[in-house]
C-alpha cells in the first residue's frame, strides 16, 4: 500500500494498533471522498435542470405561461418569463450574469462536462481507497484471528 509520499508500507509489519489507526484514517478519507462525489453528482444534476429550464423557456407553448420561480429549495412564487432570448446565469458566490440562451446552454454544458471529468477522476480515487481499506481490513483480521495471510 502507498503512503502519502508514495512509499510502500508493508502492512503485515504493522501492529494491530497501527492497522486499526490506519483503518480509521482510510474510513474517514473514504467517507469524505464519497460525500464529495455525491456533492459533485448533485451539482451536475442541478446544471442539467438549468439546461432543461432554458430549453422549456424557448418553447413557444410555454413562453407566455405563468411559471413558479424558486426562491429557496422549498419556496416558489408565481412569475412570468421576461425574455425568451436572455437568462440570468448563476456563476457562483451570489453573482449572476445575463447571457443569451445559447451562451447559457453552452456554459451549462461545459459545467456538466467538467463535472463529469472530475467525477471520473474522483471515482478512481474512491475505488483505490476502498481497495486499500479492504487490504488493511484483511491484514487486521488475519492478525487478530492469528490466521496466516495468503499472498
Protein Blocks (a to p, Z undefined) as FASTA:
>chain_A
ZZfkopacdfklpcfklmmmmmmmmmmmmmmmmmmmmmmmmmmmmmmmmmmmmmmmmpmk
lmmpccdddfblmbccddddfbfkbccddebjhiacdddfklmmmmmmmmmmmmmmmmmm
mmmmmmmmmmmmmmmmmmmmmmmnopacdZZ
